[in-house]
Amino acid sequence: MSADTPDAAALQEEVEQLREQVEELQDGGSNKMTIVATKGTLDMAYPPLILATTAAAFGWDVVVFHTFWALEVLHEERSKDLKLSAVGNPNMPLPNAVAAVPGMDRAATWMMERRIDENNTASVEELLETAFQTGVRMQACQMTMDLLDYEDDDLYDEVEAGVGAATALEHMADSDVQLLV
């Protein structure tokens, strides 16, 4: 054997280390994710819910901290009637002048709900249910609840109501992934 060729014991040790790393990745490790959700429209309810439920399916510890208009998603009644805004949405095939016509938000919402149904895409309610079942912690910002006159009873039972920014920051500091949506 030349000096450049590793010996069998060194190769065996390296293989064992790689196996341990693969097992840790397959077990989900100790991955943590914090998502800060800030928007409460139909189209913006999906990204945090999809990311959170997917990460939870991989065994991640996931917290979604809802602030400002994102509280609409956690409101037990209002979450069933989220709207899609046609104005200011660069992906809508309408100029803002047309999108601002009364009834366009309702039409855009109807079209999106129809596409969701036709494609068998999970509804916001179904994604919330999945999130709760998979252990995703949904948190409602206390300051926003006070500002917008939300009561604990307005929210789904599984929601951690009245969470402060310091608590959210603590989870973020320990998270592998932090997202602002």
N, C-alpha and C positions, 0 to 999 in steps of 0.2 A: 504494500500500500504506500502511496506517496504521501508526503506531508500535507498536501492540499485535500486529500480525501478524508471525509469525516469517518470516524469509526462507528461500528454498529451500535454501541451503547449510546453515543451522542445522538445518533439518528433516532433511536428508540425513545430517548428522552424528549426530543423535539416533537415526535409524533404524539406522544402522550400529552404534552402541553397543548398541542393543536386540538386534540380530542376534547380536552377539558374546556377550551375556549368555545368549541362548537356546542358542547352540551350546555354551557352557560347561556349562549345565544338562543338555543332552542327552548330552554326553560323560561325565556323571557327576561332572565337576569333580574335586575332591580330597577328596570327602566321606569322613569316617571315622566309624565307630561302634564303641563299646565297650559290651558287655553283660556285667554281672556276674550270673551264674546261681548261685542259692543253694539251689534245691530239686531233689530227685531223684525226684519221683513222676511217674507217667505223664502226668497232666494238666499238670504244670508243666515237663515236658521240651519241650513243644511251643512255647510263646511265644518263648523265645530262639532256637530253631532256625528257626522260621518267619520271624522278624524278620531274623535273620542271613542266611539264604539269599536272602530277598527283596532286602535291601540289597546283597548280593554280586552278584545278578543285574543290579543297576543300576550295577555297577562300583565300589561302595564298598569301602574297606579296612575289614574287619570282624574284630574280636577278641571272642571270648566267653571270659571268665575264669570258670572253674568253681571254686566253693569250697563247703566243707561238703558237704551231701547231694547237691549237683549233680554231684559226682564220679561218682555212680552212672550218670549218663548217658554218661560217657566210659569207663566200665569195660566192656571188650569183652564179657564174659559177662553181667554184671548188667543192662546196658542192654537186653537182650532180654527181661527179665522185670520191668520196672518195674511198680509197683502204684499203684492209686488209693486214697487214704484217704477213707473215708466219714465218719469222725468229724471234727467241726470244719469241715466243708466246707459253707458256708452255701448253696451251690447244689444240694446233694443233697436230694432230696425225702423225706428221712428225719429224724426227730428224733435227736439224738445218742444217746439211750438205746437206740434200735433200731440205729443205725449201729455202736454199740460191741459188738453181739452177735458172737460168734466167727463168722468166715466172711463177714461183710458186706463187708470190704475185697476179698476174693476175688470176691464176687458183683459188686461195683461195678466192679472191674477187668475182669471178663468182659464186663459190659454195655458198658463203654466200648470195649473191643477189638472187640466185635461191631459197634458203631456206626461205628468207624473203618473196619472192613472193608466194611460195607454202603455207606458213603459214598465208598468208594475214596479215603480220606484216606491220605496217605503215612504210613508207620510211622516210629517214632523212628529205626530203623536206616536207612531210606531218606532221611530228612532229614539224618542224619549224613553219609551218603555224598554227598549233594548238597552239603552244607556243605564237605566236604573237596575235592570236585571243583571248586567255585567259588572256592576260595582262602580260605574263612573260617578264621581261625586259632583253634583250640580250645586253650585253655590250662588246665592243672590247677594249682591253688594248692599250692605246696610245703608250707606249714605244715599245710594240711589233709591232704595226702598223708601227712605224718609222723604227724599226730594220729590218723588213721584207718587207719594201716598199709597204705597203698596202695604198690605197687611200680610202677615205670615199665612193666614188662611186663604189668601188669593192664589198661593203657589201650590204646586203639586206637593203631596205629603213627603215625598222623598227628598225634596230640595232642602239644602242647608240654608236656612234664611238668616239674614242679618250678619253676614260674614264681612269682616272689615278688611281693608286693603292690606294691613300688616299681616294678616293670616294668609291672604293670597300671595303676598310677596315671599313669605316663608316657604310656601310650597314651591313657588317659582325658583327660589334660590337652590333648592334641592333637586330640581327637575333636570332631566337630560334634554328635554325639548320644551321650549316656551314659545307660544304662538299668540299673536294678537290678531283677532278676526273681527 
